[in-house]
């Protein structure tokens, strides 16, 4: 673990470190003052490269950082922090972003858990809608951009209620026929990471990997319990407890959407964030992709009655039956 920067230290003659606000295996995250723009706070993500790497791999890692930082700096979306600068100092690379105030969703969830309460489904789905907007934007870039570390602690809720997807430390740009350098990408957080991401090189990941982490994040937020990780589920298919067994107030549709997103094989997940969002919010029929029985629980009577076009047929038949009964009694 690299030694952290000291409070008061100035980077690039512009960013004065206030304090360290996060840390990981490859570096730290700092809160800093922008000396050029008075009053502006920024978050600085630090990447420390492995000094034992061969010179060629180290050069590839740093070139990859510059490519991805350049792409991130072009992104502009209300649910993403704006990347404003990037630079290198020694063997460390730095990414400068807007500082996002507020609590992360892991903190919000743990507060509810301490009160022996569940977060309401309506509230969580409101956050899900914002996260889906951010991911649809990222995945819609050319080439697509994957986050690869979606989890409650990487989702910040601002005082105004705006959700921000933060920490681009594991971002991957999907360039065809290009291997990702492991030393930059890492593997994400096990509880939310699909099997295909465990290899570290990222050669088998695509937008469906983010969808798995999206589903696992919703699972955790709605149940107060972390989901079984993909490796455990591969060895024991029953390791993942259906979320309604933990929190019965979750709707059947939301449970099915979460389990669909968390299918072990990518081909059994939604093909896009929009596909997942439409099903999660009840705007489409049963998934048409091949979904195994374990990931597609049977429909409840409630869902059958209140899905178009079934709802029209059911209520029309009920009205005709009632009309017939009234006519019979009137004779």
Buried (B, 14 or more C-beta within 10 A) or exposed (E): EBEBBEEEEEBBEBBBBBEBEBBBEBBBBBBBBBEEEEEEBBBBBBBBBEEEBEEEBBEBBBEBBEEBBEBBBEBEBEBBBBBBBBBBEEBBBBBBBBBBEBBBBBBBBBEBBEEEEBBEBEBBBEBBBBBBBBBBBBBEBEEBBBBBBBBBBBBBBEEEEEBBBBBBBBBBBBEEEBEBBBBBBBBBBEBBBBBBBBEBEBEEBBBBBBBBBBBBBBBBBBBBEBBBBBBBBEEEEEBBEBBBEBBEEBBBBBBBBBBBBBBBBBEBBBBBBBBBBBBBBBEBEEBEEEBEEBBBBEBBEEBEEEBEEBEEEBEEEEEEEEEEEEEEEEE
